[in-house]
Structure formats: structure tokens, C-alpha cells
């Protein structure tokens, strides 16, 4: 896959097409998917040398690669470089960080990154919540994870069943009638 991508990339340059950041990021992704982080690092250096500014997708791709090969130190260096370049993390970046620490069974670090999402004004998505919940192994961790993601044990009554199963979300009067009488 990397060889094919390299061939296409070289032909672009040979045909006098100037590759943009999207082209470079796609090539970087080929290295990452092949777990060739040495090649990815060289290519990342090359794109900057060629005068292109990495964007959030470029940084995220490189971070994902480091997470894939379990090089958390390099992943964090890349995150810091991204942050210092003025790019703010999004849900994808935060879940990449959480997932990397999750693979190392580091609940505490995943919690830190989950909270960091909120402090950056990035609402945690379902993936972030699932990562956090799946990492919680002790009763205390499970309690903390549930509090953080807003999980509550609720009793499902006829009213909510009607709204969920029958899709009467817009017809409150019928739902109330059902709740009172048990029929429509």
C-alpha cells in the first residue's frame, strides 16, 4: 500500500502537480496504516520542509500512528507541537489520546483527557464515553466513569417506552393519554 501511494505521489510531482496538505496527509496515512512510523516521521518532516503547514487531520493521523505502535511519548510530543502551532484539539484528537491510554489500561489518564475535552469546550462524543466506561474496572472507577459521562440508572415507564418504541416524540398529548389510560 505504501509503495502504491508513493508511486502516485511521485507521479503527481513529475506531472507538475503541486501536492497540497490533503495529498501529503493521505500519503502520511499510508505510512501510518502500514505501521511504518519511521517513514511517517520522515514524510511529516518533508511536508513541513516543503512549506506546508500541518492541519488537525495531519497531526491526528500522526498521533493515531504513534498510538497504534504504542509510542505514547511521541504521540504526546505531536499533540504538544499541534497545540503550540495554534491548532485546538477536537473530538477525534481527544478520543485518540483516550484510546491510546485505554489500550494501556490507564484509567486515570483517560479521565484526565476526558475532562480536558470539557475544559476545551469540546463535548465528549459517544466514542469518548464508551472508552471511559470500558476502562473502568473497579467499583470506584465505574462510579467515577458513570458520573463523568452522565449515566443514570432510570426506570423506563410507559411514557418513555411510547416515545422510544412508537416514535411519538412530537405528540406529547397522545403520550400523556397513554400514560394515564394505558391506551391511545
Backbone as numpy.savetxt, mean C-alpha at the origin, in Angstrom:
# Nx Ny Nz CAx CAy CAz Cx Cy Cz
12.23 -11.75 -18.32 11.41 -10.55 -18.32 12.28 -9.29 -18.32
13.33 -9.30 -17.50 14.20 -8.12 -17.44 14.89 -7.91 -18.78
15.34 -9.00 -19.40 16.02 -8.87 -20.70 15.09 -8.29 -21.76
13.84 -8.74 -21.76 12.87 -8.20 -22.72 12.64 -6.72 -22.48
12.49 -6.35 -21.22 12.28 -4.94 -20.88 13.49 -4.11 -21.27
14.68 -4.65 -21.02 15.91 -3.93 -21.38 15.99 -3.72 -22.89
15.60 -4.73 -23.65 15.62 -4.64 -25.12 14.68 -3.54 -25.60
13.48 -3.51 -25.04 12.51 -2.47 -25.40 13.04 -1.09 -25.02
13.61 -0.99 -23.82 14.13 0.29 -23.35 15.25 0.79 -24.26
16.17 -0.11 -24.63 17.27 0.27 -25.53 16.75 0.69 -26.90
15.73 -0.02 -27.39 15.19 0.32 -28.71 14.52 1.70 -28.68
13.94 2.05 -27.55 13.34 3.38 -27.42 14.41 4.45 -27.60
15.51 4.26 -26.93 16.59 5.25 -27.02 17.21 5.26 -28.42
17.36 4.07 -29.00 17.93 3.96 -30.35 17.04 4.66 -31.38
15.73 4.56 -31.18 14.77 5.18 -32.10 14.52 6.66 -31.77
15.38 7.20 -30.94 15.35 8.62 -30.57 14.11 9.03 -29.77
13.51 8.06 -29.13 12.41 8.37 -28.21 13.04 8.60 -26.85
12.74 9.71 -26.24 13.29 10.00 -24.93 12.38 9.39 -23.86
12.87 8.36 -23.18 12.04 7.73 -22.15 11.69 8.73 -21.04
10.45 8.65 -20.58 10.01 9.51 -19.48 10.06 8.72 -18.17
9.61 9.35 -17.10 9.67 8.70 -15.78 8.82 7.43 -15.76
7.75 7.41 -16.51 6.90 6.22 -16.59 7.67 5.06 -17.22
8.41 5.33 -18.27 9.23 4.30 -18.93 10.30 3.78 -17.98
10.96 4.70 -17.29 12.00 4.30 -16.34 11.40 3.48 -15.19
10.25 3.90 -14.70 9.62 3.18 -13.58 9.19 1.79 -14.01
8.71 1.66 -15.24 8.34 0.35 -15.76 9.55 -0.56 -15.83
10.66 -0.03 -16.28 11.90 -0.81 -16.34 12.36 -1.17 -14.93
12.26 -0.24 -14.02 12.62 -0.49 -12.62 11.76 -1.61 -12.05
10.49 -1.60 -12.40 9.56 -2.63 -11.95 9.96 -4.02 -12.45
10.50 -4.09 -13.65 10.96 -5.38 -14.18 12.09 -5.94 -13.31
13.02 -5.08 -12.91 14.09 -5.52 -12.01 13.51 -5.99 -10.67
12.59 -5.21 -10.13 11.99 -5.55 -8.84 11.25 -6.88 -8.92
10.46 -7.05 -9.97 9.71 -8.30 -10.12 10.62 -9.52 -10.24
11.82 -9.30 -10.75 12.81 -10.38 -10.86 13.65 -10.51 -9.59
13.35 -9.69 -8.59 14.11 -9.64 -7.33 15.58 -9.30 -7.57
15.86 -8.56 -8.64 17.21 -8.12 -8.96 17.39 -6.70 -8.42
17.63 -6.61 -7.13 17.72 -5.29 -6.51 19.02 -4.58 -6.85
20.06 -5.33 -7.17 21.30 -4.69 -7.62 21.04 -3.96 -8.95
20.36 -4.65 -9.87 20.00 -4.03 -11.14 19.04 -2.86 -10.94
18.10 -3.03 -10.01 17.13 -1.96 -9.72 17.84 -0.72 -9.18
18.80 -0.93 -8.28 19.55 0.20 -7.72 20.33 0.94 -8.81
20.99 0.18 -9.67 21.75 0.80 -10.76 20.83 1.58 -11.69
19.68 1.01 -11.98 18.75 1.68 -12.87 18.15 2.92 -12.22
17.88 2.85 -10.93 17.37 4.00 -10.18 18.40 5.14 -10.21
19.66 4.79 -10.03 20.74 5.79 -10.11 20.80 6.38 -11.51
20.64 5.52 -12.51 20.69 5.98 -13.90 19.57 6.96 -14.21
18.36 6.68 -13.75 17.26 7.59 -14.07 17.49 8.97 -13.47
18.08 9.01 -12.28 18.39 10.31 -11.68 19.54 10.98 -12.45
20.53 10.19 -12.84 21.66 10.72 -13.62 21.18 11.28 -14.96
20.15 10.65 -15.53 19.60 11.11 -16.81 18.69 12.33 -16.65
18.63 12.86 -15.44 17.90 14.10 -15.21 16.43 13.95 -14.87
15.99 12.74 -14.61 14.59 12.54 -14.25 14.42 12.55 -12.73
13.29 13.05 -12.32 12.99 13.10 -10.89 12.04 11.96 -10.55
12.46 11.06 -9.65 11.57 9.96 -9.26 10.26 10.50 -8.69
9.16 9.83 -9.02 7.87 10.21 -8.45 7.46 9.18 -7.40
6.28 9.32 -6.85 5.85 8.42 -5.79 5.77 6.97 -6.26
5.40 6.76 -7.52 5.32 5.39 -8.05 6.73 4.80 -8.17
7.68 5.61 -8.60 9.06 5.15 -8.72 9.61 4.74 -7.36
9.45 5.63 -6.38 9.92 5.31 -5.03 9.19 4.09 -4.47
7.89 4.04 -4.67 7.11 2.91 -4.17 7.55 1.59 -4.78
7.88 1.61 -6.07 8.36 0.41 -6.75 9.66 -0.08 -6.13
10.57 0.85 -5.90 11.86 0.49 -5.30 11.66 -0.02 -3.87
10.81 0.65 -3.11 10.53 0.21 -1.74 9.92 -1.19 -1.72
9.01 -1.44 -2.65 8.39 -2.76 -2.74 9.45 -3.83 -3.01
10.41 -3.49 -3.84 11.50 -4.43 -4.13 12.32 -4.75 -2.90
12.67 -3.71 -2.15 13.43 -3.96 -0.92 12.62 -4.76 0.09
11.33 -4.48 0.15 10.46 -5.26 1.04 10.43 -6.72 0.60
10.38 -6.92 -0.70 10.29 -8.28 -1.26 11.51 -9.12 -0.88
12.69 -8.49 -0.87 13.91 -9.22 -0.52 14.28 -9.05 0.95
13.36 -8.47 1.70 13.49 -8.30 3.16 14.68 -7.42 3.55
14.92 -6.38 2.77 15.98 -5.43 3.11 15.30 -4.16 3.64
14.91 -4.24 4.92 14.15 -3.14 5.52 14.99 -1.87 5.65
16.29 -2.03 5.84 17.15 -0.86 5.96 17.15 -0.04 4.67
17.32 -0.71 3.54 17.30 -0.01 2.24 15.90 0.54 1.94
14.87 -0.21 2.33 13.50 0.26 2.13 13.30 1.59 2.87
13.79 1.65 4.12 13.62 2.86 4.91 14.50 4.00 4.38
15.67 3.69 3.86 16.51 4.73 3.24 15.79 5.34 2.03
15.13 4.48 1.26 14.39 4.95 0.09 13.21 5.80 0.52
12.51 5.37 1.56 11.39 6.16 2.10 11.89 7.54 2.53
12.99 7.56 3.24 13.53 8.83 3.73 13.95 9.74 2.57
14.56 9.17 1.55 14.93 9.95 0.36 13.68 10.54 -0.29
12.64 9.72 -0.40 11.38 10.19 -0.98 10.82 11.36 -0.16
10.81 11.17 1.15 10.26 12.19 2.05 11.06 13.49 1.94
12.38 13.37 1.92 13.23 14.55 1.83 13.12 15.25 0.48
12.70 14.51 -0.54 12.52 15.13 -1.86 11.19 15.88 -1.95
10.40 15.82 -0.87 9.14 16.56 -0.83 7.92 15.76 -1.23
8.09 14.47 -1.47 6.95 13.63 -1.85 6.34 13.05 -0.59
5.04 13.24 -0.45 4.33 12.72 0.72 3.83 11.31 0.44
3.93 10.48 1.45 3.50 9.09 1.33 1.99 9.00 1.15
1.57 7.98 0.40 0.14 7.72 0.21 -0.18 6.35 0.82
-1.40 5.88 0.61 -1.81 4.59 1.17 -0.91 3.46 0.70
-0.54 3.47 -0.56 0.30 2.39 -1.10 1.65 2.35 -0.41
2.25 3.50 -0.20 3.55 3.55 0.48 3.41 3.03 1.91
2.41 3.52 2.62 2.24 3.09 4.01 1.94 1.59 4.12
1.12 1.07 3.22 0.83 -0.37 3.31 2.05 -1.20 2.90
2.89 -0.67 2.02 4.14 -1.36 1.69 5.02 -1.46 2.94
5.13 -0.35 3.67 5.92 -0.35 4.91 5.32 -1.31 5.93
4.02 -1.22 6.13 3.36 -2.10 7.11 3.52 -3.56 6.73
3.35 -3.86 5.46 3.45 -5.24 4.99 4.86 -5.79 5.19
5.86 -4.95 4.92 7.26 -5.38 5.10 7.53 -5.74 6.56
7.08 -4.88 7.46 7.28 -5.18 8.88 6.40 -6.35 9.32
5.26 -6.48 8.68 4.38 -7.61 8.98 5.01 -8.94 8.64
5.72 -8.98 7.52 6.39 -10.22 7.12 7.46 -10.62 8.13
7.92 -9.65 8.91 8.89 -9.92 9.96 8.22 -10.07 11.33
6.90 -10.16 11.31 6.09 -10.34 12.53 6.36 -9.22 13.54
6.55 -8.01 13.05 6.84 -6.86 13.89 5.57 -6.02 14.04
4.72 -6.44 14.96 3.45 -5.76 15.19 3.66 -4.30 15.59
4.62 -4.06 16.47 4.87 -2.70 16.95 5.18 -1.71 15.84
6.04 -2.11 14.90 6.38 -1.22 13.79 5.19 -1.02 12.86
4.41 -2.07 12.65 3.21 -1.93 11.81 2.24 -0.94 12.44
2.11 -0.98 13.76 1.24 -0.03 14.47 1.76 1.40 14.28
3.07 1.56 14.41 3.67 2.89 14.22 3.32 3.44 12.84
3.47 2.62 11.80 3.18 3.09 10.44 1.68 3.30 10.22
0.86 2.49 10.86 -0.59 2.68 10.76 -0.97 4.03 11.36
-0.40 4.34 12.51 -0.68 5.64 13.15 -0.10 6.79 12.33
1.05 6.55 11.73 1.70 7.57 10.90 0.79 7.96 9.73
0.06 6.99 9.20 -0.88 7.28 8.11 -1.84 8.39 8.55
-2.40 8.21 9.73 -3.35 9.19 10.25 -2.72 10.55 10.46
-1.50 10.57 10.98 -0.85 11.85 11.22 -0.50 12.57 9.92
-0.40 11.84 8.82 -0.16 12.43 7.51 -1.46 12.78 6.79
-2.59 12.49 7.44 -3.87 12.77 6.82 -4.26 11.76 5.76
-3.65 10.58 5.81 -3.95 9.52 4.84 -4.86 8.51 5.53
-6.10 8.38 5.08 -6.99 7.42 5.73 -6.55 5.99 5.44
-6.44 5.17 6.48 -6.05 3.77 6.26 -7.06 3.05 5.39
-6.58 2.34 4.39 -7.47 1.56 3.53 -7.67 0.17 4.13
-8.47 -0.64 3.47 -8.78 -1.97 3.99 -7.54 -2.84 4.08
-6.62 -2.68 3.14 -5.38 -3.47 3.18 -4.59 -3.17 4.44
-4.46 -1.89 4.79 -3.73 -1.51 6.00 -4.40 -2.10 7.24
-5.72 -2.03 7.27 -6.45 -2.59 8.41 -6.25 -4.09 8.50
-6.32 -4.77 7.36 -6.14 -6.22 7.35 -4.74 -6.63 7.78
-3.74 -5.88 7.34 -2.36 -6.18 7.75 -2.25 -6.09 9.26
-2.76 -5.00 9.81 -2.66 -4.80 11.25 -3.40 -5.90 12.02
-4.61 -6.20 11.59 -5.39 -7.24 12.28 -4.73 -8.61 12.16
-4.14 -8.90 11.02 -3.53 -10.22 10.84 -2.24 -10.39 11.64
-1.59 -9.29 11.97 -0.36 -9.36 12.76 -0.59 -9.55 14.24
-1.76 -9.18 14.70 -2.06 -9.23 16.14 -2.20 -10.68 16.58
-1.25 -11.13 17.39 -1.28 -12.53 17.81 -1.67 -12.69 19.28
-1.28 -11.75 20.12 -1.66 -11.85 21.53 -2.99 -11.15 21.75
-3.60 -11.43 22.88 -4.88 -10.79 23.21 -4.73 -9.27 23.27
-3.63 -8.79 23.85 -3.40 -7.34 23.93 -3.23 -6.72 22.54
-2.48 -7.41 21.67 -2.29 -6.91 20.31 -3.61 -6.90 19.55
-4.41 -7.94 19.72 -5.71 -7.99 19.05 -6.61 -6.86 19.52
-6.58 -6.60 20.81 -7.39 -5.50 21.36 -6.93 -4.16 20.78
-5.61 -3.95 20.76 -5.07 -2.70 20.22 -5.40 -2.55 18.73
-5.23 -3.62 17.98 -5.51 -3.58 16.54 -6.98 -3.26 16.29
-7.87 -3.90 17.02 -9.30 -3.65 16.85 -9.65 -2.21 17.19
-9.03 -1.68 18.24 -9.28 -0.28 18.60 -8.78 0.65 17.50
-7.62 0.37 16.96 -7.05 1.23 15.92 -7.86 1.21 14.63
-8.32 0.05 14.23 -9.05 -0.02 12.96 -10.53 0.27 13.12
-10.97 0.41 14.35 -12.37 0.76 14.59 -13.31 -0.41 14.52
-12.80 -1.61 14.74 -13.67 -2.79 14.74 -14.49 -2.81 16.02
-15.74 -3.04 15.86 -16.61 -3.19 17.01 -17.47 -4.42 16.79
-17.67 -5.17 17.86 -18.58 -6.29 17.76 -19.99 -5.73 17.87
-20.79 -5.94 16.86 -22.15 -5.41 16.87 -23.14 -6.54 16.65
-24.28 -6.37 17.25 -25.36 -7.33 17.06 -26.13 -6.89 15.82
-26.27 -7.80 14.90 -27.00 -7.49 13.67 -28.48 -7.70 13.93
-29.26 -6.64 13.75 -30.70 -6.76 13.95 -31.42 -6.80 12.60
-32.72 -6.94 12.63 -33.50 -7.01 11.40 -33.30 -5.80 10.52
-33.16 -4.64 11.14 -32.99 -3.39 10.40 -31.71 -3.43 9.56
-30.62 -3.79 10.17 -29.37 -3.78 9.41 -29.33 -4.93 8.41
-29.94 -6.06 8.74 -30.00 -7.16 7.78 -30.78 -6.72 6.55
-31.85 -6.01 6.78 -32.65 -5.55 5.65 -31.82 -4.63 4.76
-31.11 -3.72 5.38 -30.31 -2.78 4.59 -29.20 -3.49 3.83
-28.56 -4.47 4.46 -27.45 -5.16 3.80 -27.93 -6.17 2.77
-28.85 -7.04 3.17 -29.23 -8.14 2.31 -30.21 -7.74 1.23
-31.09 -6.85 1.52 -32.14 -6.49 0.57 -31.83 -5.20 -0.18
-30.73 -4.55 0.19 -30.28 -3.34 -0.49 -31.33 -2.25 -0.50
-31.92 -2.02 0.67 -32.90 -0.95 0.80 -32.26 0.29 1.43
-31.03 0.56 1.08 -30.30 1.65 1.70 -31.01 3.00 1.58
-31.74 3.21 0.50 -32.37 4.52 0.30 -33.80 4.58 0.81
-34.33 3.50 1.29 -35.73 3.50 1.69 -35.86 3.24 3.19
-35.58 4.27 3.96 -35.59 4.16 5.42 -36.98 3.84 5.96
-38.00 4.39 5.37 -39.35 4.13 5.87 -39.69 2.65 5.82
-39.35 1.98 4.73 -39.62 0.55 4.63 -38.80 -0.23 5.65
-37.57 0.22 5.89 -36.73 -0.46 6.87 -37.31 -0.32 8.27
-37.81 0.86 8.59 -38.42 1.07 9.91 -39.68 0.23 10.04
-40.49 0.18 9.01 -41.70 -0.65 9.02 -41.33 -2.12 9.23
-40.30 -2.56 8.55 -39.86 -3.95 8.70 -39.40 -4.20 10.14
-38.65 -3.26 10.70 -38.15 -3.40 12.06 -39.31 -3.50 13.05
-40.38 -2.72 12.86 -41.52 -2.71 13.78 -42.41 -3.93 13.61
-42.66 -4.34 12.38 -43.66 -5.39 12.14 -43.07 -6.72 11.70
-41.84 -6.71 11.24 -41.24 -7.94 10.74 -41.63 -8.24 9.31
-42.38 -7.35 8.66 -42.76 -7.55 7.25 -42.91 -6.20 6.57
-42.89 -6.23 5.28 -43.04 -4.99 4.49 -44.47 -4.78 4.07
